[in-house]
Amino acid sequence: MGDSVSYSEFNTFGPDQAATVALLAGQMPDGTLVYPPSQLFGQDMLGDIYPFWVERVTKGFPCITTDHALIHAGLAYTLSGFLTLTNGQTAGIAVSCPAGSYIHFKPVGIGATGSAKITLLETATFTGGTTLTPRNRNRRHADASITTCRSLVTPTITGTQTPIGHGLIPGGGAGASKIGGSTSSAEEHVLKDTKEYVVKIDNIAGATIEVMYDLFWYEEGGA
């Protein structure tokens, strides 16, 4: 079984092996392990120990995106839904960040059956609305986002309302997108704690439109 070890041997590591485990686990000067071995190593079907940073079957080193890793960690959330806006109406989706939060707000995806303007507002005050439940992207974890989210058609939005992002869904065109379209921003925003953010959608189509929104973020202690 090569250089692997079984669980029966796990507690009989020699000094060099024990030092390696301590290094990988991030041992503090007082001996405390930042990551205990149970969070660093697993056991395959042959009973061999393998580190979690290699692929279980091939033992190769995986290369995945940060988003992918945070989804597996149960820290990524999606908030999505549909809205109907008559000509000239505005809709708002609010995300409130509690004190001490560190939220990576990823590109906002918006689709509509007609023209619309999209604005991401910071430090807005959003009055009323229907409470929404963000869904954990790892369905083995609970829907336990630390944010508070709401949506409302024709919302009352007050406060500073600093615009930090814009998008435009054009109408017309040709081919598959001849009616409506979609838009998204390019990079993430790291949100301030204790602030409320509003994705504001303005219908400029001259007719009633259907809107799809898809918000994605992950929550961590800081990075």
Backbone torsions as a table, in degrees:
resi	resn	phi	psi	omega
1	MET	NA	25.7	172.9
2	GLY	64.6	-138.4	-177.4
3	ASP	-92.0	5.3	-178.9
4	SER	-75.7	166.2	179.2
5	VAL	-131.0	154.5	178.8
6	SER	-90.6	166.7	178.5
7	TYR	-61.5	-31.1	-179.8
8	SER	-66.0	-24.5	179.2
9	GLU	-93.7	-7.5	-170.8
10	PHE	-61.1	-35.3	-177.5
11	ASN	-91.2	7.8	179.5
12	THR	-120.1	29.0	176.9
13	PHE	-57.8	143.3	171.9
14	GLY	-74.3	175.2	-177.5
15	PRO	-57.0	-40.6	-178.1
16	ASP	-67.1	-43.7	179.2
17	GLN	-65.5	-41.1	179.1
18	ALA	-63.1	-39.6	178.8
19	ALA	-65.4	-37.4	178.9
20	THR	-64.9	-45.5	177.8
21	VAL	-60.2	-42.7	179.6
22	ALA	-62.4	-40.1	179.5
23	LEU	-65.2	-47.2	-178.9
24	LEU	-65.0	-32.2	-178.2
25	ALA	-82.2	-4.5	179.3
26	GLY	69.9	52.3	-175.9
27	GLN	-67.3	130.6	178.4
28	MET	-81.5	164.7	-179.9
29	PRO	-55.1	-30.0	-179.8
30	ASP	-85.1	4.6	178.9
31	GLY	94.2	-8.2	179.3
32	THR	-68.1	135.7	178.4
33	LEU	-93.9	124.1	175.7
34	VAL	-62.7	-42.5	176.6
35	TYR	-124.6	107.8	178.5
36	PRO	-63.6	155.2	-178.4
37	PRO	-51.6	-31.2	-178.9
38	SER	-64.7	-20.8	178.2
39	GLN	-95.8	-5.2	-178.5
40	LEU	-109.9	-23.4	-173.8
41	PHE	-128.9	148.4	175.1
42	GLY	-127.6	-177.5	-179.5
43	GLN	-127.8	127.9	179.3
44	ASP	-86.4	-176.6	-174.8
45	MET	-67.8	-16.8	178.2
46	LEU	-90.2	-1.1	-179.3
47	GLY	86.7	8.1	-178.8
48	ASP	-88.0	147.5	175.8
49	ILE	-80.0	138.4	172.8
50	TYR	-141.0	146.3	178.2
51	PRO	-75.7	144.9	-176.0
52	PHE	-66.7	-15.6	-179.3
53	TRP	-85.0	5.6	171.3
54	VAL	-117.5	157.8	-179.9
55	GLU	-70.2	136.6	-169.1
56	ARG	-61.5	-40.5	-174.6
57	VAL	-86.6	-50.0	-174.5
58	THR	-87.9	-15.4	-174.5
59	LYS	63.3	18.3	176.5
60	GLY	-81.5	162.4	179.4
61	PHE	-87.4	117.5	179.4
62	PRO	-77.4	155.5	175.5
63	CYS	-130.8	107.7	-177.3
64	ILE	-127.4	162.8	179.5
65	THR	-74.3	162.6	175.9
66	THR	-60.3	-42.3	179.0
67	ASP	-57.9	-45.3	-179.9
68	HIS	-59.0	-45.8	-178.3
69	ALA	-64.4	-41.1	-178.8
70	LEU	-71.6	-29.2	173.0
71	ILE	-63.1	-46.9	178.9
72	HIS	-61.7	-33.2	-179.1
73	ALA	-76.2	-6.7	178.6
74	GLY	78.6	22.8	-177.1
75	LEU	-108.8	3.4	-175.8
76	ALA	-107.1	141.1	-176.0
77	TYR	-132.7	149.9	175.7
78	THR	-121.4	140.9	172.1
79	LEU	-130.6	114.3	-175.0
80	SER	-142.4	158.1	179.7
81	GLY	175.1	-172.3	-178.4
82	PHE	-124.2	148.6	175.9
83	LEU	-137.6	147.9	173.6
84	THR	-110.9	124.4	-178.7
85	LEU	-121.6	125.0	173.5
86	THR	-76.8	169.4	-176.8
87	ASN	-54.5	125.7	177.9
88	GLY	85.1	-7.3	-179.4
89	GLN	-74.5	157.5	177.5
90	THR	-122.7	143.9	173.9
91	ALA	-124.9	153.0	177.7
92	GLY	-134.9	139.1	172.6
93	ILE	-118.8	117.7	-174.3
94	ALA	-103.8	139.0	175.2
95	VAL	-127.8	114.8	-179.3
96	SER	-101.0	131.7	-176.3
97	CYS	-104.9	122.6	-178.3
98	PRO	-74.7	167.1	177.6
99	ALA	-59.8	137.3	178.1
100	GLY	83.2	-1.7	-178.6
101	SER	-78.3	155.0	176.2
102	TYR	-137.7	98.5	-169.7
103	ILE	-116.2	125.6	174.8
104	HIS	-93.2	106.4	-176.9
105	PHE	-93.6	111.3	-173.1
106	LYS	-82.0	173.2	179.9
107	PRO	-51.1	136.4	180.0
108	VAL	-85.6	128.0	176.8
109	GLY	-101.2	123.5	179.7
110	ILE	-130.1	131.8	173.6
111	GLY	-125.9	147.1	-179.0
112	ALA	-151.5	157.2	179.8
113	THR	-86.3	2.9	177.2
114	GLY	-159.4	-179.8	-175.0
115	SER	-64.3	141.2	178.5
116	ALA	-155.1	148.9	173.9
117	LYS	-104.1	139.0	-178.2
118	ILE	-120.3	132.4	177.2
119	THR	-134.7	132.7	173.9
120	LEU	-100.3	116.9	-175.7
121	LEU	-107.0	137.2	175.2
122	GLU	-108.3	146.8	179.0
123	THR	60.1	35.8	173.3
124	ALA	-90.5	153.4	174.5
125	THR	-110.6	117.7	-172.3
126	PHE	-107.0	118.8	-176.7
127	THR	-99.6	129.6	177.0
128	GLY	77.7	-159.5	178.3
129	GLY	106.4	164.7	177.8
130	THR	-93.9	128.1	179.4
131	THR	-67.1	133.5	-179.0
132	LEU	-114.9	150.7	179.3
133	THR	-109.4	109.3	174.2
134	PRO	-63.3	144.6	-178.6
135	ARG	-105.5	132.7	177.6
136	ASN	-66.0	130.7	-178.3
137	ARG	-70.8	-19.6	172.2
138	ASN	-99.4	105.0	-172.4
139	ARG	-73.5	0.1	171.5
140	ARG	-85.6	-6.2	179.4
141	HIS	-110.7	162.2	-178.0
142	ALA	-75.5	154.0	172.1
143	ASP	-79.7	82.2	-170.3
144	ALA	-128.1	46.6	177.8
145	SER	-61.9	145.1	178.5
146	ILE	-83.9	-6.3	-179.9
147	THR	-82.8	164.0	169.6
148	THR	-117.5	124.6	-173.3
149	CYS	-124.4	142.7	179.2
150	ARG	-145.6	158.0	173.1
151	SER	-136.4	153.4	-179.2
152	LEU	-161.4	136.7	170.1
153	VAL	-86.2	139.9	-173.7
154	THR	52.0	58.2	-178.9
155	PRO	-76.5	161.1	169.2
156	THR	-97.7	112.4	-177.6
157	ILE	-117.2	119.5	-179.7
158	THR	-126.0	-171.3	178.8
159	GLY	91.7	-168.2	-175.1
160	THR	-62.7	-42.8	176.9
161	GLN	55.6	57.1	178.4
162	THR	-75.8	118.1	178.4
163	PRO	-75.6	126.6	179.9
164	ILE	-120.8	2.5	177.4
165	GLY	-167.1	147.6	-178.9
166	HIS	-137.9	154.7	174.4
167	GLY	-152.6	158.3	179.7
168	LEU	-137.6	129.4	172.9
169	ILE	-103.3	110.2	-178.7
170	PRO	-82.4	147.6	171.9
171	GLY	-92.6	178.8	178.4
172	GLY	72.5	-148.2	-178.3
173	GLY	90.6	-160.6	-177.1
174	ALA	-143.7	168.0	176.7
175	GLY	71.6	-146.2	-173.0
176	ALA	-65.0	-23.8	-177.3
177	SER	-106.7	27.9	-176.1
178	LYS	-65.4	-20.4	174.7
179	ILE	-121.9	118.3	178.2
180	GLY	74.2	-159.2	-177.9
181	GLY	168.2	-159.1	-178.7
182	SER	-149.5	164.8	177.5
183	THR	-151.7	157.0	172.4
184	SER	-155.8	154.6	177.1
185	SER	-82.4	169.5	-170.9
186	ALA	-88.2	-41.3	-174.1
187	GLU	-131.1	170.6	-178.0
188	GLU	-78.9	162.8	167.2
189	HIS	-113.9	136.8	170.8
190	VAL	-93.9	115.2	-170.4
191	LEU	-83.3	148.8	175.0
192	LYS	-77.0	142.6	174.0
193	ASP	-73.4	159.4	-178.8
194	THR	65.9	10.0	-179.9
195	LYS	-108.9	155.4	174.1
196	GLU	-110.5	136.6	179.6
197	TYR	-118.3	141.0	-178.3
198	VAL	-128.1	125.8	168.9
199	VAL	-88.1	110.8	-175.2
200	LYS	-102.3	128.3	-177.5
201	ILE	-119.9	118.4	-179.6
202	ASP	-109.0	125.1	177.3
203	ASN	-80.8	115.3	177.8
204	ILE	-120.1	23.4	-173.5
205	ALA	-81.3	-19.0	-174.4
206	GLY	81.2	10.8	-179.8
207	ALA	-160.4	171.8	175.9
208	THR	-68.7	137.1	178.7
209	ILE	-130.2	156.3	171.4
210	GLU	-102.0	134.2	-176.8
211	VAL	-120.6	135.3	171.7
212	MET	-112.5	131.3	175.4
213	TYR	-122.1	146.5	-178.8
214	ASP	-143.6	102.3	-179.8
215	LEU	-102.4	144.2	-177.0
216	PHE	-142.5	133.2	175.9
217	TRP	-153.2	167.2	170.2
218	TYR	-133.9	154.4	-170.2
219	GLU	-119.7	126.6	178.9
220	GLU	-148.9	-179.1	-176.8
221	GLY	-81.6	-8.0	179.1
222	GLY	141.7	137.8	177.8
223	ALA	-170.8	NA	NA
